[in-house]
Amino acid sequence: MKHTDKNLLMRGLKFLAGALPLSFIGPVVLFSSFKNQEHEWFIPILIFALLAMAAAVFLMFKGISTVMKALFD
């Protein structure tokens, strides 16, 4: 009978823990940047928000796949 790889499970949970704040920060900053379109920092803030949301999606995918690998491999 196979057992759960605890090191791999913890690594996956760390990925998910990193994705959690980014999943809130990204949309908040995106909304804020669209509220201030006339500001000179609009484009850099917009790019930061899009990168934060993309990183959140990537870390969620990586975290869930790592947790599944720890549980079922």
C-alpha positions as CSV (number, residue, x, y, z in Angstrom):
1,M,0.0,0.0,0.0
2,K,1.4,3.4,-1.0
3,H,1.6,6.3,1.5
4,T,1.4,10.0,1.0
5,D,4.7,11.7,0.2
6,K,4.6,14.4,2.9
7,N,7.4,16.5,1.5
8,L,5.7,16.7,-1.9
9,L,2.4,17.5,-0.2
10,M,4.0,20.3,1.8
11,R,5.5,21.7,-1.4
12,G,2.1,21.7,-3.1
13,L,0.5,23.4,-0.1
14,K,3.3,26.1,-0.3
15,F,2.4,26.7,-3.9
16,L,-1.3,27.1,-2.9
17,A,-0.4,29.4,0.0
18,G,1.6,31.6,-2.4
19,A,-1.3,31.7,-4.8
20,L,-3.8,32.8,-2.2
21,P,-2.6,36.4,-1.7
22,L,-2.0,36.9,-5.4
23,S,-5.6,35.8,-6.2
24,F,-6.8,38.8,-4.1
25,I,-4.1,41.3,-4.9
26,G,-4.3,41.0,-8.7
27,P,-8.0,41.8,-9.1
28,V,-7.9,44.6,-6.5
29,V,-5.0,46.3,-8.2
30,L,-6.6,45.7,-11.7
31,F,-9.8,47.4,-10.5
32,S,-7.8,50.3,-9.0
33,S,-5.8,50.8,-12.2
34,F,-9.0,51.0,-14.3
35,K,-10.4,53.6,-11.9
36,N,-7.3,55.7,-12.5
37,Q,-6.8,55.5,-16.3
38,E,-5.7,59.1,-16.6
39,H,-2.8,58.6,-14.2
40,E,0.7,58.3,-15.6
41,W,1.3,55.0,-13.9
42,F,-1.7,53.3,-15.4
43,I,0.2,51.0,-17.8
44,P,2.8,49.7,-15.3
45,I,0.1,49.1,-12.7
46,L,-2.1,47.3,-15.2
47,I,0.8,45.1,-16.2
48,F,1.6,44.3,-12.6
49,A,-2.0,43.3,-12.0
50,L,-2.2,41.1,-15.0
51,L,1.1,39.4,-14.0
52,A,-0.1,38.9,-10.5
53,M,-3.3,37.2,-11.7
54,A,-1.4,35.1,-14.2
55,A,1.0,34.0,-11.4
56,A,-1.9,33.2,-9.1
57,V,-3.4,30.9,-11.8
58,F,0.0,29.3,-12.5
59,L,0.7,28.7,-8.8
60,M,-2.8,27.2,-8.2
61,F,-2.4,24.8,-11.1
62,K,1.1,23.9,-10.0
63,G,0.0,23.5,-6.4
64,I,-3.1,21.3,-7.2
65,S,-1.1,19.1,-9.5
66,T,1.7,18.7,-6.9
67,V,-0.9,17.8,-4.2
68,M,-2.5,15.3,-6.5
69,K,0.8,13.8,-7.3
70,A,1.6,13.5,-3.6
71,L,-1.6,11.8,-2.8
72,F,-2.0,9.4,-5.8
73,D,1.4,8.6,-7.1
